[in-house]
Every structure is written in C-alpha cells, then in structure tokens.
Amino acid sequence: MGKSSVRTPLLNADLEAQTPRAGAAREKGKAANATADYVSLPGAASIVSRSQGPTLPGPRAPAPAPAPGPAETSSAAPKNNSASLSTLLMIAVCCIATVIYLSAPFVAEPYDGNNPSQDDAKNAFYKASRTGYHFQPEKNFMNDPNGPMYYKGYYHIFYQYNPKGAVWGNICWGHAVSTDLVHWQYLELALVPDQWYDIEGVWSGSATILEDGTPAIMYTGSRNGQHQSQSMAIPVDPSDPLLRKWKKVPENPLLLNPTGISPHDFRDPTTAWLESDGLWRITIGAKVEKTGIALLYTSRDFRHWELQDTWLHHVNATGMWECVDFYPVLEEGKLGVDHSILLGPKSEQLNAELGGEQPPFSDTFKYVFKVSLDDTRHDHYAIGNYSTATHKFVTDRPGIGPRYDYGKFYASKTFYDSKTSRRILWGWANESDSEQDDITKGWASVQALPRTIWLDAKTGSNILQWPVEEVDRLRGGLTSHDSTVLEPRDIFKVKGGDGPQLDITVVFQKPDVTTVDRVVPDEEFDCSQGGSAHRGVFGPFGLLVLTDDNLIEHTAVFFYITPMKSGAWTTRVCSDQSRSSLAPNLDTTVYGSFVNILPTEDTLELRVLVDHSIVETFVQGGRLAITSRVYPTLAINEKSRLFLFNNGTRPITVKSVDVYQMSSVAMHAI
Ligand code: DQQ
C-alpha cells in the first residue's frame, strides 16, 4: 500500500474557515469573552453558528433554547440586519433540510448484495453503513466476541452469531481467522445448538490453551427457556492451525447452576488459569438477588469442576454479571501476561528470571476484573490484587469501577497473545439503528478494533487501550497540519479528511485555566445538554467527523473543560450523535466522561478512527475510549468531510493534526 505524506501548515487554505472572520467582530468577541468566562453558557444553537453565520441545528436535535446566548455572542453579533439575515438563512436551511429529510427514503428491500435496484439512492444510506476495516460477518446478526486466541500462527475470533437473520436468535459460534488481526477469513460455524443442553443456543465462553498446547473451549449452553449450564468443546484435529472442526465432550454439561443460583443467571465462563497447586480455575458470572457475583470453580483435569465456597468477587446492587474477565497486568510497561504462566507451575521459574521471590509477585503485577452489567449493558473494570491464598480479588478502590468504553462496547473479552506478548481486548459494538433497519440492511453489529491494553503506569488507576499496531498498516495517504489557533466559533474544514475511512490524531495545547479570573461552576454539564452546541469557556472544541458540506450532519467528538465547585477544572470528552443523521429511529444518545489529565501533561490528544458507521475515539493515549455508531444520509462515502471546531468562548491552540486515509480489508470465506 503506497503511503504519501503531505506536510502542510495549518493555514486557512488547508483548513477552510466556514464563515467569514470579520476582524471587528472578532475583537468584539474577544472583549466579550472577558465577561463570558464568569458564567456557565447555555444553548448556542449549533456549533456551526457564528455571530455572522447561519444557524444549522440538525433537524432531529432539540431546538435551541430561545434564551439569550452567551454574553459574547449577543454583544459580538452585529445586530439588526445581520440578525434578520441569519433568521432568513436559518429558515432557508431548515427548508432545504426538510426537503432532503422528506425525500430521503428509508424503506428498502432486504439487502442481499445482488439486487441492482439497491444501487439507487434509496439504499445508499443502508449500504454506506457497512464498514471497511472493522470485523463483521458477511451478513446477519453478531454479538459477543468469544474465545479469542492465538494458535499455530493464526488469530482466532469466534462470535455469537445468528446464521438465519439480522436479529438475535439461533445463537451459534461464528469463526474467523487472521494472521494480523486485521484481515479476516470466515470459516464454517464452530459450534451450533445441536445437543439437549445447548439446543436453544451456544452462548458466550472462552478458550484456554491447555498444558499440552491444545485449546479447549468452555461455553454456556442454553436450553428449556434459557436455562444455562457450562459445557466444553475441543478441536477435532488440534494439528489444524485453523481449528475448523470442534467436538463437544461426552461429559457435557460439565456444570449446572449451583444451589441458590437461578438457571437463568449462570453464564459465560472465563479463560481458565492454572495455579501452582496444579488446579485450573475459572470464574462464571451470576447473581444473588441484586448482587452481581463471580463464582469460582477449580479442576484438576478440566472435566470435573468444583465450586469454591468463596466468590472471586462481588459488588452489591449491580445485577447479573455477564462475560466476566479476569487477568493480570504488569505494573509497568506494555507487555501482557499469561495468567497460567504467572501463577502456574512455571511461575517460580519466571519469578527467578525476574529476580523476585515467590508468587504472587505483588510488587510487579496487578489484576483486572471486568464485568458486563446486564442491567446497563456497560462493561466496567476494577484494578486490584488477587490472593492465591484466599482466592479473592480485592479492588484498589470500592465500587464497580470505570468503563472500558463510554459508548457502544459490550461483552468484551481479552486474550493473551503469545506471538507478541500483548493482552488484546475485543468488544462488541452493537447498532444504534432500529431492528427493522437491521433486517432491511441484512446485518447487525461489528466488533470494535482489537485493542492492546496495559496498565497506565502514570496513574496506576486505569488501563490504557490502543488499537493494535497492525491497524496502522491500513493507513494510506497522510495529510499533516501544523499549529493553528481556533478562535471562538471557528470551524475549519480539514484537508485530507474527505471520505468515510479515516484515522485522525489531533493534539491540542492544554488551555491555561489560570487566565480565567472568576469562575461559575459548571458541574451540571454531562455532554448531553446540547452536546457540541453547548457553550462553555474552554470547549466544546474538537472534531466533526462524517460531516456533509453543509454541516447538516455531523458527529462531534470534543473536549469540554469544566470548572467545578472545588475550584478545580476537570476535562470531559464527549461523542455527540444527536446531529449525526437525518434518518429517523436512531439512538442518538450523547456519550462522554471525565478524563484524567495529569498536571505534567500539557496537551489534550484525540485519536479518532472513522469507518462509515463506527467512530472509535481514544483519548490521552488511550486513557478513555468512546465508541459510537452513526448512520449519515448525506455525509456518506466520498461526500464525508472532516472539520475542526471550537464552540467555547476562549481560543484553543491546535498543535497538530494528522489524517490518514484508511484502506478497506477484504474478508472472505475459505
Ligand atoms: N450474550 C450471550 C450470553 C451473554 C450475553 C448470549 C451478553 O452468553 O451473557 O448471546 O451479551
């Protein structure tokens, strides 16, 4: 793949200002900022409105409050003529948007990829949402990633899959292999519901590499109105690196729900780990009343499992725990750790090599426990220690812990990549459209890009997530831009950012909050009130991705720096889907959370990977992630644009912007 690099200064020629920069108005704006910093600033109509420019609220966004805008807006805005001009423009734009909206057809024949009528505009909307470089099956419904592993030169991903339709049901294990985690080849179904104990579905589970080097799968079988039990499958031919055929062992089901646990609340076994007592251990999600729990089982032969008296972990009032995951992480460095090598019979040898004493290596390793909360459909993780004496996980901090990802990312699972000594995380990004849309387009769900994860040594309190480096090989033409300043209300088109498949890195100078004399706390903002249309002092500022030329559709990924009652300033990152699409029946929830910016850090950094209907955002080197699903109707394919914006009342310095075009990957059946 050829790479071209165009290094250009971030001038207006590259980043075309979308609205005129009247010097006088700018000066008025600056003067007004001085007073505007004192207040929390509600409801500018849209990030694309400037004092002189049109107001273009997305038709599906809530109408801006008629209340007066921020102080500098009213004082900077030329009154009289320009006010009525902007009203006229707003009416015109609304009319155009309405016409486009009404003429945008959202009813189409089921997508089968062969029907010529699907090439017309009616179906462009559906077709454009198919991703170019994310893993997704050829058709039908997918959910949780299952049993990821590296085996004999291939990465394997299995996934919950309905081979008969684009909605959940008939759940089997789909299977694909790759040599680089990016290019995938589909294989035949690995596990199908064909036994009395899994006849309603082969639900989620994990793979473990056993001591003889062969893999074993533990999974949940569903039967009889979703009664759950745990079963095992092994490869028919372990010498086949593709592991095409699997057989269920005759001892199945290996585990029935224990006393006190409902058969409806007993599922998703983890990868097993071996400890120095020669016992394998797995943990399985369950609940007791409203307490989410992780049951612990031991086995010497991987067939006969014994429930342990103590739970590995539990948190009150969190409901059913799905898809739990439990693994060690190094306290320093990016390398992953194989749980069984760390704690198993080989651990002493490893420890000796590391110059340590005996396990559990408490000075060197921490543990991560992840749970997928069925009640909220969010994945949370806690960092702590695991005692091989008590077999309990003890968190460093109370509670369920932060989320892996503040957008669409569920039922995730890690594996240890023995090829490169990484721990890699997979997570399911479901759709934000309707089931009817999914049936029409013939598929639902993608897997987020596989992410390398490791402990953030700077904070010790969070993990870092970063797309596996193999993703970088999809990068094509690079357009780089140097420093520029975004004045309040600026919106610049970014050269090199056309198209629906991008990998964007933008670095902002951390604003100097000490320049603000008096501050009114703004603790109420939670990304959703107005989203990118809200106005604060420092922010929102960031990127508009998957944006059409007229900025009718845009997905804003932005920072927002908030003064708190304590006097401290905190930094949020938000992903605003409320103006992403003119299409109806979409979930347009605005996502976001606080990100820890350390005093030693003087930049704010976003890496945003755009792929048609998925936008994956990594903040501050991976300290926070947000995945969103969006379905533009106008900003599709070659009509998609990239913009930088600042809707705060203070200027923001952009230090650099790098934009790569991303190649598509062909995925075939073999
Ligand atoms: N999905 C599976 C279950 C799991 C849930 C069923 C999580 O095993 O608990 O498809 O999305």
Residues whose N, C-alpha, C, O or C-beta is under 5 A from the ligand:
A	BS01	DQQ	D144 Q160 I171 W203 S204 T220 R267 D268 E322 C323 A411
